[in-house]
Each structure stands twice: as structure tokens, then as C-alpha cells.
Amino acid sequence: MSPNGTIPRRLAAATALGAAVLATVLVPAGAAQAATPGQFTLCSDGYYSSYAEFPERHFATKVVNPGTCATISVTGRSKDVVVLRQANGAVIGDFSFDDATGTGVSTTGYAWSAGYYRW
């Protein structure tokens, strides 16, 4: 131990900095965002491109490439079915969307084991 305690202070500072960096890396990009009423955000956090289809409205989002997000405005109906698809059309999953609360969704995994989570 050094006479003035600089080594323990530096070690504590380095440990705190390392923990902060690790926490920043482990939090997914979509998780930091909050849902906004009337908005639908799709993030492709997996290793494939994806899009969201609103079959009852007869439209879909643009294809979102891996590592990017797209946000659209969706209003005028209280509930919608949303079908998440890979760029090749394969279904990832579906859920109910309420435009009064808005939502964000991230597609995850690989093309052969695709998944999603909402935030």
C-alpha cells in the first residue's frame, strides 16, 4: 500500500469506470427508449433485416437493416395486429398494437432462430 493511498483510490476509480462502461454496453439500444403514443418503432437488433406489417391497414414499415431503427406514426384505430417479418417474408411473430400508448419492438437473434421483444 502506498503511503498516501493513491493506489487504492486509482483502483477504485478504475473499477467504477469499468462497471459504468459494462452497464452501458449491456443495455440494448431499444430499452433506453420509451414508447410514445401514436408512434411505432422497429429496431433490427438481430443479424437480419426485418419489417412490420399492419395487415388490417394494408401497409408495412420499410425494411429495417440490422443495427438500425425506423419510427412511423400510427393513429386512428385503437388496436391493430402487427406481424413482424424478416426481409424475405418469413414470420417472426405477431402482437396487438395500441396506438394510444405506442410501442417499440426489437427483432433479435439470427434468421434461423429469430425472435423479438417489445419495449
N, C-alpha and C positions, 0 to 999 in steps of 0.2 A: 504494500500500500504506500502511496506517495505521501509525503509529509503534509501537503496542503489539500489532499482529497481530489485532485483533478482527474485521476484515472477513474475512480468510481463515478464521478459526475459525467465524464465523457461516455462511459459505458452505459449509464442510464439514459443519456440523451440519444445515443445510437440505438438502443433498444426501443425507445419510444418512437423514433423516426422509422425504424423498421416495421413496427406494428402499424403505424399510420399508413405506410406505403402498402403493406399487405392488405389492410382493410380496404383501401381504395381499389386495389386490383381485384379483390374477390367480389365486390358488389357489382352485379350486372348493370349495364347501361340503362336498360328499361326500368329497373327497380327504383332508380333515383327520380324518375318522373312520376307525376301524379296524373290521374285521369281528369279530363276537362269535359264538362257537359257539352254534348254536340260534336265531340271530336273522337275519331278512331285512329289510333296509332298502331302501325305494324312495324316491328323490328325483326329482321332476319338475323338472329344470333347463332344460327346453326351454320353448317357447311354446305348450304344450298340456297338458291333463291326461292322466294315464296310470294304469294299474294293472297288477298282475302276477297272472297266472293260474297255478295249480298244478293242471293237468288230472287228474293221477293221484290227487290228494287231493280233487278236486271242490270246490275253493274258490278264492277270489281275494282280493287285498287290496282295501281301499276305493279309490275313485278319488282320486288324489293331485293336487291343483291345482298349477299352475306356482309354483315358488319354495318349495314345502313338501316335507316328507318324512313317511313313515309307517314304523314298525317293527313287525313281528309276530314272534311266537315260532313256530318251525317245528322240531319234533323228531319222532323216532320212525321215521325212514326215512333210510337213508344217502344216497340220491341221488334227486333229483326233477328233472323237466323244468319249467322256468319259461318261460312265454310272456308277453312284455311287449306290452301293447296300449295304444293311445290310448283315450280315453274313449268314442269312437264305435265301438270294437271292432277297428279296423284294427291289424294285427300290426306291431310294431316289430322284434321279433326274439325269439330264444329261446336258452336255455343250460341247462346242467346245474348244479343247486344241491346242495351237500353240507351237510347240517345240522350235521355235526361241526365244520365250520370257519365256517359262516355266511357271509354276503356282503352287500355293499351294491351297489346299482346306481342309476345316474342316467340318466334319459331326457334326450335333448338335441335341439337343432335345432327345426325348425318342423314342423307337421303334414304338409306335403308332402315333407319330407326328414328324417324322424325317425331318430334313432339312439340309441345307449346306450353306456355304459362301466361296467365293474364295478370296484369298489374293495374 
